[in-house]
C-alpha cells in the first residue's frame, strides 16, 4: 500500500528535490489559477517533476510537488495514480503506449502489440534490459480513432500503424540513444 506524509512536515523537501527549472514550471502553472485553487496546477506540476526525475514520480517527488503547491500530498498521489501519463515506478527512457480500445482493436491493434513485443523482446508493462523503452500496459482510448491503430511514444501520436511503421519508430528511438 502506498503511504504519503499527509502533513507535508518536511519544510525543505521541495527545495531539496525540485530543480529551479521544475519550480519555474510549477510557478507558471500556479500563475494560471487563483491562489485558492492551487490544486488546479497539479497536472502540469507533476509533468514537470516527472520529466526532472527521469520519467517517473517517486513518493518523495510527489511529496515535494505537493509541498511546493501547498496542498496535501495525497492529492498529488491521487492524480499521479489516476492518469495513465504518470508513472509511479521506474520505467524506460521512452514510453510506448499502444491503444487497444475498440477502434484500434478492430483495425489490428492486437497484431501491433504482438509485433512490438516481439521486436523489443518484452511484454506490455515491461522495460527493455537496457532501460531504453517501456511498453506501457494496455492503453484505453487515446482519442485518435480516425487514425487507428494508434500508439504514443513519449506522448507523441503515431497513427495508421503497420509493422513497417513500427520498425521506423523503433529505429528512430534507437538513433536517439
PAZAPA-4460 file (N, C-alpha, C; in steps of 0.05 Angstrom, whole numbers, plus 32768, in hexadecimal, padded with zeros to 4 digits):
% residues 177
    n_x    n_y    n_z   ca_x   ca_y   ca_z    c_x    c_y    c_z   seq   type   mol
   8011   7FE8   8000   8000   8000   8000   8012   8019   8000     1      X     A
   800A   802C   7FF0   8019   8045   7FEE   8012   8057   8006     2      X     A
   8025   8063   8013   8020   8075   8029   802F   808F   8023     3      X     A
   8022   80A5   802A   802E   80BF   8027   802D   80CD   8042     4      X     A
   803E   80E1   8045   803E   80F2   805D   8028   8106   805A     5      X     A
   8011   8103   8068   7FFB   8115   8063   7FFF   8131   806D     6      X     A
   8012   8136   807F   8016   8151   8089   802A   8161   8079     7      X     A
   803A   8154   8068   804F   8162   805A   8061   8171   806D     8      X     A
   8069   8164   8083   8079   8171   8098   8095   8178   8090     9      X     A
   80A1   816A   807D   80BC   8170   8075   80BD   818A   8065    10      X     A
   80C5   819F   8072   80C4   81BA   8066   80D8   81BD   804F    11      X     A
   80EC   81AC   804E   8101   81B0   8039   80FF   819C   8023    12      X     A
   80EC   818A   8023   80EA   8175   800F   80E9   8181   7FF2    13      X     A
   80D8   8195   7FEE   80D5   81A1   7FD3   80F0   81AE   7FCB    14      X     A
   80FD   81BB   7FDE   8116   81C8   7FD7   812C   81B4   7FD1    15      X     A
   812B   819D   7FDF   8140   8189   7FDB   813C   8179   7FC1    16      X     A
   8123   8174   7FBA   811E   8161   7FA4   8116   816E   7F8A    17      X     A
   810A   8185   7F8A   8101   8192   7F71   8116   81A5   7F66    18      X     A
   811D   81A2   7F4D   8130   81B4   7F40   8123   81D0   7F3C    19      X     A
   8134   81E3   7F37   812A   81FE   7F32   8118   81FE   7F19    20      X     A
   811F   81EF   7F05   810F   81EE   7EED   80F3   81E2   7EF3    21      X     A
   80F2   81CD   7F03   80D9   81C1   7F0B   80C8   81D5   7F1B    22      X     A
   80D4   81E3   7F2D   80C6   81F7   7F3D   80BB   820D   7F2B    23      X     A
   80CB   8216   7F18   80C1   822A   7F05   80A9   8221   7EF5    24      X     A
   80AA   8207   7EED   8093   81FC   7EDF   807B   81FB   7EF1    25      X     A
   807E   81F2   7F09   8068   81F2   7F1C   805D   820E   7F21    26      X     A
   806F   8221   7F24   8066   823D   7F27   8056   8247   7F0F    27      X     A
   805E   823E   7EF7   804F   8245   7EDF   8033   823B   7EE1    28      X     A
   8030   8221   7EE9   8015   8216   7EEC   8006   8222   7F02    29      X     A
   8013   8229   7F18   8005   8237   7F2E   7FFA   8252   7F25    30      X     A
   8009   825F   7F14   8000   827A   7F0B   7FE6   8279   7EFB    31      X     A
   7FDE   8262   7EF2   7FC6   825F   7EE1   7FAD   825E   7EF2    32      X     A
   7FB0   825A   7F0C   7F98   8255   7F1E   7F98   8268   7F35    33      X     A
   7F80   826D   7F41   7F7F   827D   7F59   7F8E   826F   7F70    34      X     A
   7F98   827E   7F83   7FA8   8273   7F98   7F99   825E   7FA8    35      X     A
   7F7F   8260   7FAA   7F70   824C   7FBA   7F6A   8233   7FA9    36      X     A
   7F74   8232   7F91   7F70   821B   7F7F   7F8B   820E   7F77    37      X     A
   7F9E   820D   7F89   7FB9   8203   7F83   7FB8   81E7   7F79    38      X     A
   7FA4   81D7   7F82   7FA2   81BB   7F79   7F9F   81B9   7F5B    39      X     A
   7F95   81CE   7F4F   7F91   81CD   7F32   7FAB   81CB   7F22    40      X     A
   7FC1   81D2   7F2E   7FDB   81D2   7F21   7FE9   81B6   7F24    41      X     A
   7FDB   81A3   7F2F   7FE8   818A   7F35   7FF1   817A   7F1C    42      X     A
   7FE1   8179   7F07   7FE8   8169   7EEF   8002   8174   7EE3    43      X     A
   8003   818E   7EDD   801B   819A   7ED2   8033   8197   7EE4    44      X     A
   802E   8199   7EFE   8044   8196   7F11   804F   817A   7F12    45      X     A
   803E   8166   7F11   8047   814A   7F11   8055   8144   7EF7    46      X     A
   804C   814F   7EE1   805B   814B   7EC7   8077   8155   7ECA    47      X     A
   807A   816D   7ED5   8095   8179   7ED8   80A7   8168   7EEA    48      X     A
   809B   815F   7F00   80AB   814F   7F13   80B2   8133   7F08    49      X     A
   809F   8128   7EF8   80A5   810E   7EEC   80BC   8111   7ED8    50      X     A
   80BB   8126   7EC8   80D1   812A   7EB5   80EC   812E   7EC3    51      X     A
   80EC   813D   7ED9   8104   8141   7EE8   810F   8127   7EF4    52      X     A
   80FD   8115   7EFB   8104   80FD   7F09   8109   80E5   7EF7    53      X     A
   810F   80EA   7EDE   8115   80D4   7ECC   80FD   80C4   7EC2    54      X     A
   80E5   80D1   7EC2   80CE   80C4   7EB6   80BB   80B7   7ECA    55      X     A
   80BF   80BA   7EE4   80AD   80AE   7EF7   80AC   80BF   7F10    56      X     A
   8097   80BA   7F20   8092   80C9   7F39   8096   80B8   7F51    57      X     A
   80AB   80BD   7F60   80AF   80AF   7F79   809D   80BB   7F8F    58      X     A
   8099   80AC   7FA4   8089   80B6   7FBB   8094   80D1   7FC4    59      X     A
   80AE   80D3   7FC6   80BA   80EC   7FD0   80B6   8103   7FBD    60      X     A
   80B8   80FE   7FA3   80B4   8113   7F8F   8097   811D   7F91    61      X     A
   8084   810A   7F93   8068   8112   7F96   8063   8123   7FAF    62      X     A
   8070   811B   7FC5   806E   812B   7FDE   807A   8147   7FDA    63      X     A
   8090   8148   7FCC   809D   8162   7FC7   808B   8174   7FB7    64      X     A
   807F   8169   7FA2   806C   8178   7F91   8055   8182   7FA3    65      X     A
   804A   8171   7FB3   8033   8178   7FC4   803B   818E   7FD7    66      X     A
   8053   818B   7FE3   805C   81A0   7FF5   805F   81BB   7FE7    67      X     A
   806B   81BA   7FCF   806F   81D3   7FC0   8054   81E0   7FB9    68      X     A
   8040   81CF   7FB2   8025   81D9   7FAB   8015   81E0   7FC4    69      X     A
   801F   81D8   7FDC   8011   81DD   7FF5   7FF6   81CE   7FF6    70      X     A
   7FF7   81B5   7FED   7FDF   81A4   7FEE   7FE6   818A   7FFC    71      X     A
   7FD3   817A   8004   7FD9   8160   8010   7FE7   814E   7FFC    72      X     A
   7FFA   813F   8006   8009   812D   7FF5   7FF8   8118   7FE7    73      X     A
   7FE2   8110   7FF5   7FD1   80FB   7FE9   7FC4   8105   7FCF    74      X     A
   7FC0   811F   7FCD   7FB5   8129   7FB4   7FC8   8125   7F9C    75      X     A
   7FE1   8128   7FA1   7FF5   8123   7F8C   7FF5   8106   7F85    76      X     A
   7FF4   80F4   7F99   7FF4   80D8   7F93   7FDA   80D0   7F85    77      X     A
   7FC4   80DB   7F8D   7FAA   80D4   7F7F   7FAC   80DA   7F62    78      X     A
   7FB6   80F2   7F5B   7FB8   80F9   7F3E   7FCC   80E7   7F30    79      X     A
   7FE3   80E3   7F3C   7FF8   80D2   7F2F   7FEF   80B6   7F2B    80      X     A
   7FDF   80AB   7F3D   7FD7   808F   7F3B   7FBE   808C   7F29    81      X     A
   7FAF   80A2   7F25   7F97   80A1   7F14   7F9E   80A3   7EF6    82      X     A
   7FAE   80B6   7EEF   7FB4   80BB   7ED3   7FCA   80A9   7EC8    83      X     A
   7FC5   809E   7EB0   7FD8   808B   7EA4   7FF1   8098   7E9A    84      X     A
   7FF2   80B2   7E99   800B   80BF   7E8F   8020   80C3   7EA6    85      X     A
   8018   80BB   7EBE   802B   80BD   7ED4   8034   80A1   7EDC    86      X     A
   804D   809E   7EE3   8059   8085   7EEB   8064   8087   7F07    87      X     A
   805B   8074   7F18   8063   8075   7F34   8077   8060   7F3B    88      X     A
   8083   8054   7F26   8099   8041   7F29   80AD   8047   7F13    89      X     A
   80C6   8041   7F18   80DB   8046   7F03   80D3   8039   7EE9    90      X     A
   80D9   8046   7ED3   80D2   803C   7EB9   80E7   8044   7EA5    91      X     A
   80E3   803C   7E8C   80F7   8042   7E78   80F8   805F   7E70    92      X     A
   810E   8066   7E62   8111   8082   7E59   80FA   8089   7E46    93      X     A
   80F2   8077   7E35   80DB   807B   7E23   80C4   8069   7E2B    94      X     A
   80AC   8075   7E2A   8094   8066   7E31   8082   8063   7E19    95      X     A
   807C   804A   7E12   806A   8045   7DFB   8050   803A   7E06    96      X     A
   803A   8048   7DFF   801F   8041   7E06   8010   8039   7DED    97      X     A
   8006   8021   7DEC   7FF6   8018   7DD5   7FD9   8017   7DDC    98      X     A
   7FC8   8026   7DCE   7FAC   8026   7DD3   7FA0   800B   7DCB    99      X     A
   7F90   8000   7DDD   7F83   7FE6   7DD8   7F65   7FE8   7DDA   100      X     A
   7F5A   8000   7DD9   7F3E   8004   7DDB   7F31   7FFC   7DC1   101      X     A
   7F16   7FFE   7DBF   7F06   7FF2   7DAA   7F10   7FF9   7D8E   102      X     A
   7F13   8013   7D88   7F1B   801A   7D6C   7F36   800F   7D65   103      X     A
   7F49   8011   7D77   7F64   8006   7D72   7F63   7FE8   7D71   104      X     A
   7F53   7FDC   7D83   7F51   7FBF   7D83   7F47   7FB5   7D68   105      X     A
   7F32   7FC2   7D5D   7F26   7FBA   7D44   7F39   7FBF   7D2C   106      X     A
   7F4D   7FCF   7D30   7F60   7FD6   7D1B   7F7B   7FC9   7D1F   107      X     A
   7F7D   7FB5   7D30   7F96   7FA6   7D32   7FA8   7FAC   7D4A   108      X     A
   7F9E   7FB8   7D5F   7FAF   7FBF   7D76   7FBC   7FA6   7D82   109      X     A
   7FAD   7F90   7D83   7FB8   7F77   7D8F   7FD2   7F6F   7D80   110      X     A
   7FD1   7F70   7D65   7FE8   7F69   7D56   7FFF   7F7D   7D5A   111      X     A
   7FF8   7F96   7D5E   800D   7FAB   7D63   801A   7FA5   7D7E   112      X     A
   800A   7F9F   7D92   8015   7F98   7DAD   8027   7F80   7DAA   113      X     A
   801E   7F6B   7D9E   802E   7F53   7D9A   8049   7F59   7D8C   114      X     A
   8047   7F69   7D77   805F   7F6F   7D68   8073   7F80   7D78   115      X     A
   8069   7F94   7D86   807A   7FA5   7D97   8087   7F95   7DAD   116      X     A
   8078   7F83   7DBA   8083   7F72   7DCE   8099   7F60   7DC3   117      X     A
   8094   7F55   7DAB   80A7   7F44   7D9E   80C1   7F53   7D97   118      X     A
   80BE   7F6B   7D8C   80D5   7F7B   7D84   80E6   7F83   7D9C   119      X     A
   80D9   7F8A   7DB2   80E7   7F94   7DC9   80EF   7F7E   7DDD   120      X     A
   80E3   7F66   7DDA   80EA   7F50   7DEC   80DE   7F54   7E08   121      X     A
   80C9   7F63   7E0A   80BC   7F68   7E24   809D   7F66   7E20   122      X     A
   808F   7F65   7E36   8072   7F65   7E36   8068   7F80   7E3F   123      X     A
   804E   7F85   7E3B   8042   7F9D   7E46   8047   7F9F   7E64   124      X     A
   804E   7FB7   7E6D   8054   7FBB   7E89   8071   7FB7   7E90   125      X     A
   8082   7FAF   7E7C   809E   7FA9   7E81   80B0   7FBE   7E74   126      X     A
   80C9   7FBE   7E7D   80DD   7FD0   7E72   80F4   7FC0   7E67   127      X     A
   8100   7FCA   7E51   8116   7FBC   7E45   812D   7FBB   7E59   128      X     A
   813F   7FA7   7E56   8154   7FA3   7E69   8168   7FBB   7E6A   129      X     A
   8169   7FCA   7E54   817B   7FE1   7E54   816E   7FFA   7E60   130      X     A
   8154   7FF8   7E68   8146   800E   7E74   813D   8023   7E60   131      X     A
   813E   801C   7E46   8138   8030   7E31   811A   8033   7E2D   132      X     A
   810B   801D   7E2D   80EE   801E   7E25   80DD   800F   7E38   133      X     A
   80C7   801B   7E40   80B2   800D   7E4F   809A   800B   7E3E   134      X     A
   808F   7FF3   7E3B   8075   7FEF   7E2E   8061   7FF1   7E44   135      X     A
   8053   8008   7E43   803F   800D   7E58   8029   7FF8   7E57   136      X     A
   801D   7FF2   7E6E   8007   7FDF   7E6E   7FF1   7FE9   7E5B   137      X     A
   7FDF   7FD8   7E54   7FCA   7FDF   7E40   7FBF   7FFA   7E45   138      X     A
   7FBD   800A   7E30   7FB3   8025   7E32   7F96   8025   7E27   139      X     A
   7F85   8032   7E36   7F6A   8035   7E2D   7F6A   804C   7E18   140      X     A
   7F53   8055   7E10   7F50   8068   7DFA   7F63   8080   7DFE   141      X     A
   7F72   8087   7DE9   7F83   809E   7DE9   7F78   80B4   7DD7   142      X     A
   7F5E   80B2   7DD0   7F4F   80C6   7DC2   7F5A   80CC   7DA6   143      X     A
   7F63   80B8   7D98   7F6D   80BB   7D7D   7F62   80A5   7D6B   144      X     A
   7F48   809F   7D6F   7F3C   8088   7D62   7F3E   8089   7D43   145      X     A
   7F3D   80A1   7D38   7F3E   80A4   7D1B   7F58   8099   7D10   146      X     A
   7F6D   8097   7D20   7F87   808D   7D16   7F8E   8072   7D20   147      X     A
   7F7A   8063   7D29   7F7F   8048   7D35   7F8C   8035   7D21   148      X     A
   7F9E   8024   7D2B   7FA7   8022   7D47   7FBC   8038   7D4D   149      X     A
   7FBD   803F   7D67   7FCD   8056   7D70   7FDF   804E   7D87   150      X     A
   7FF7   805A   7D88   8007   8058   7DA0   8013   8073   7DA6   151      X     A
   801B   8076   7DBE   8029   808F   7DC7   8045   8088   7DD0   152      X     A
   8058   8098   7DC7   8074   8095   7DD0   807A   80AF   7DDF   153      X     A
   807D   80AD   7DF9   8083   80C4   7E0A   806E   80DA   7E05   154      X     A
   8055   80D2   7E02   803F   80E5   7DFF   803A   80EE   7DE2   155      X     A
   804A   80E6   7DCF   8047   80EE   7DB3   8038   80D8   7DA4   156      X     A
   8023   80DF   7D96   8012   80CC   7D87   801F   80C2   7D6E   157      X     A
   801B   80A8   7D69   8022   809B   7D50   8009   808B   7D47   158      X     A
   7FFF   8092   7D30   7FE5   8087   7D27   7FE8   8074   7D0F   159      X     A
   7FD2   8066   7D09   7FD1   8054   7CF2   7FE9   8041   7CF2   160      X     A
   7FED   8034   7D08   8005   8023   7D0C   8005   800A   7CFB   161      X     A
   801D   8003   7CF3   8023   7FEA   7CE5   803D   7FE0   7CF1   162      X     A
   8044   7FC7   7CEA   805E   7FBD   7CF4   8075   7FCE   7CEB   163      X     A
   8073   7FD8   7CD2   8088   7FE9   7CC7   808B   8003   7CD7   164      X     A
   8074   800E   7CDF   8075   8027   7CEF   8080   8022   7D0A   165      X     A
   807A   800B   7D16   8085   8004   7D30   80A4   8002   7D2D   166      X     A
   80AD   7FF6   7D18   80CA   7FF4   7D13   80D7   800F   7D11   167      X     A
   80CA   8022   7D03   80D4   803D   7D00   80D5   804B   7D1B   168      X     A
   80C0   8049   7D2B   80BE   8056   7D45   80D4   804B   7D57   169      X     A
   80D8   8031   7D58   80EC   8025   7D69   8108   802C   7D60   170      X     A
   810C   802F   7D45   8126   8037   7D3B   812D   8053   7D44   171      X     A
   8119   8065   7D43   811E   8081   7D4C   8125   8082   7D6A   172      X     A
   8117   8071   7D79   811E   8070   7D96   813A   8065   7D9A   173      X     A
   8142   8052   7D8A   815D   8047   7D8C   8172   805C   7D85   174      X     A
   816C   806D   7D71   817E   8082   7D69   8180   8099   7D7E   175      X     A
   816C   809B   7D8F   816C   80B1   7DA3   8179   80AA   7DBD   176      X     A
   8189   8094   7DBD   8197   808C   7DD6   81A6   80A2   7DE3   177      X     A
***
